[in-house]
Amino acid sequence: MTTYTARPIPPTVLKELLDSDDAGRPAAPLTDPEGGAPLRCCLRRSEPGERIALVSYAPLRRRAAETGTEPGAYDEQGPVFVHAGDCAGPAGGELPFTNAHRVLRRYSAEGRILGGQLVEPPDTFQQAFTTAFTDPEVALVHVRAVEYGCFLYAVERG
């Protein structure tokens, strides 16, 4: 069986986003009173009392900078929650945030959208990723929240 890897926001990018996010604004850290915010740096929900920040993030633009591609009109930025300081990253294991309706957007290596799929629990996300990656043009899949369209994380083969 093929495995798929969730890609969080890496620590180096987290530091950049806290200094100046992808919209050019510095982070405004806050103490999360209730917890439950989906943290994109460690792919878990925040705990009550944790210091977090809501920043603007452009996942395709950042991937394009790493790979030398140009996402064109698909370049977008949106809000993501992150830790307001250092983050140890994900603990590993299961794919996160799969307990609710999600949209999986498929992208080519150049960052062009190739389609999407609504996944509703108890559908298996593993099967949805297998279906997406059956297309050899698909290089990555974004997992997004249905209600707000927010980027949660990218998934790649392996």
Residue pairs with C-beta under 8 A, 6 or more apart in sequence:
1 126
2 130
2 133
2 157
2 158
3 158
4 95
4 126
4 129
4 133
4 141
4 155
4 156
4 157
4 158
5 155
5 156
5 157
5 158
6 43
6 90
6 95
6 96
6 143
6 153
6 154
6 155
7 140
7 153
7 154
7 155
7 156
8 40
8 41
8 42
8 43
8 89
8 90
8 153
9 17
9 40
9 41
9 57
9 80
9 82
10 89
11 41
11 86
11 87
11 89
13 62
14 41
14 82
14 83
14 87
17 27
17 53
17 55
17 57
17 82
18 26
18 27
18 29
18 53
18 55
18 82
18 84
18 85
19 26
19 27
20 26
21 27
21 55
21 56
21 57
22 55
22 56
22 57
22 58
22 61
22 62
22 77
23 56
23 77
25 55
25 56
27 53
27 54
27 55
27 82
27 84
28 53
28 54
29 51
29 52
29 53
29 84
29 85
30 51
30 52
30 53
30 54
30 84
31 49
31 50
31 51
31 52
32 46
32 47
32 48
32 49
32 50
32 51
32 52
33 48
33 49
34 48
35 45
35 46
35 47
35 48
35 49
35 50
36 45
36 46
37 45
37 46
37 52
37 81
38 45
38 46
38 81
38 96
38 97
38 145
38 152
39 45
39 46
39 52
39 81
39 82
39 83
39 87
40 57
40 80
40 81
40 82
40 151
40 152
40 153
41 82
41 83
41 87
41 89
42 83
42 87
42 88
42 89
42 90
42 91
43 90
43 96
43 97
43 153
44 90
44 91
44 96
46 52
46 81
50 83
51 83
51 84
51 85
52 81
52 82
52 83
52 84
53 81
53 82
53 83
53 84
54 79
54 80
54 81
55 79
55 80
55 82
56 77
56 78
56 79
56 80
57 77
57 78
57 79
57 80
57 151
58 75
58 76
58 77
59 142
59 151
59 154
60 71
60 74
60 75
60 76
60 107
60 111
61 71
61 75
61 77
63 69
63 71
63 111
63 140
63 154
64 70
64 71
64 75
64 111
67 109
69 109
69 110
69 111
70 110
70 111
71 110
71 111
71 112
72 111
72 112
74 107
74 111
74 112
74 113
75 111
78 149
78 150
78 151
79 150
80 150
80 151
90 96
95 125
95 126
95 143
95 155
96 152
96 153
97 143
97 145
97 152
97 153
98 119
98 121
98 125
99 121
100 121
100 145
100 146
101 118
101 119
101 120
101 121
101 146
101 147
102 118
102 119
102 125
102 143
102 144
102 145
102 146
102 152
103 116
103 117
103 118
103 119
103 143
103 144
103 145
103 146
103 149
104 116
104 117
104 119
104 125
104 128
104 129
104 132
104 141
104 142
104 143
104 144
104 155
105 113
105 115
105 116
105 141
105 142
105 144
106 113
106 114
106 115
106 116
106 117
106 132
106 135
106 138
106 140
106 141
107 113
107 114
107 138
107 139
107 140
107 141
107 142
108 114
108 137
108 138
108 139
109 139
114 135
114 137
114 138
117 128
117 131
117 132
118 146
119 125
119 128
125 143
129 141
129 155
132 138
132 141
133 141
133 157
139 156
140 154
140 155
140 156
141 154
141 155
141 156
142 151
142 152
142 153
142 154
142 155
143 151
143 152
143 153
143 154
143 155
144 150
144 151
144 152
145 152
